Amino acid sequence: MQPKGPIGIFDSGYGGLTILKAIAKQLPDYDYLYLGDNARAPYGNRSYETVYQYTLQAVEWFFRNGCSLVILACNTASAKALRSIQQQNLPANDNKRVLGVIRPTAEIVGNFSHTGHIGVLGTTGTVKSDSYKIEIHKFFPEATVYQQACPMWVPIIENGEQESTGADYFVKEYIDNLLLQSADIDTILLGCTHYPLLMPKIRSYLQNNITIVDQGDIIAKSLEDYLKRHPEMESLCSKNGTKTFFTTDNTDTFNKRGEVFYGNKIESEKAIL
Ligand code: DGL
């Protein structure tokens, strides 16, 4: 019999902590194991092959550490590595599952829009993959999706500069570029788990009639629903309400910066992938 273990939550760095925060609020009883691959972040501009290799190493690390269910709380990894991992790397007769954040978000995001014109902000990797365009059209065939890559946002956020005046320049630039694509955009999806940290600045460059959608609550509800629909996986998730944090880089830095994303104190340990 497969032993119970924590639910794994993965991101290239700190962004997945915004997802863990929402998940732990919605589903506080489960145990969670977080891994940030800070030593190799950001993933946003990296090739398909590299993101796939890095993400696969992380997934194998979660499995070695007792997880049966792993959430890629990173849009870039979900866009570039999830399908390959699901198709090529999961043992056929083992109860091991890896889920992403793009499909559950795409299923919902169209509900926020009245005009059917939806803007997606993401890393270069996520935008180039067209994953959001493809997935949103499956659920909302009438919707028009506009995308804008924001390659400077993750480095700004990872360096703790999200409140600086320097950040304003790049927030305005990417928002302007997105809105130039259509005057009818009424919903903007933050398609990167780091971006909620820029929310006040993003909001300040948008009119009030534009809804900004961040993924935390969507992913939390979708996980709750998944666990209800898959009792065979739910029974493999331990429930002691613990959260354990690992980073591939310096733990002191992770504790300090991670707190801003997670909203609570963090004591991380070093992971060797
Ligand atoms: N937080 C990740 C995402 O949701 C990406 C950050 C990165 O570029 O590594 O896409």
Boltz pocket constraint, residues with backbone or C-beta under 6 A from the ligand:
constraints:
  - pocket:
      binder: B
      contacts: [[A, 11], [A, 12], [A, 13], [A, 15], [A, 16], [A, 41], [A, 42], [A, 43], [A, 44], [A, 45], [A, 73], [A, 74], [A, 75], [A, 76], [A, 77], [A, 123], [A, 126], [A, 154], [A, 191], [A, 192], [A, 193], [A, 194]]
      max_distance: 6.0
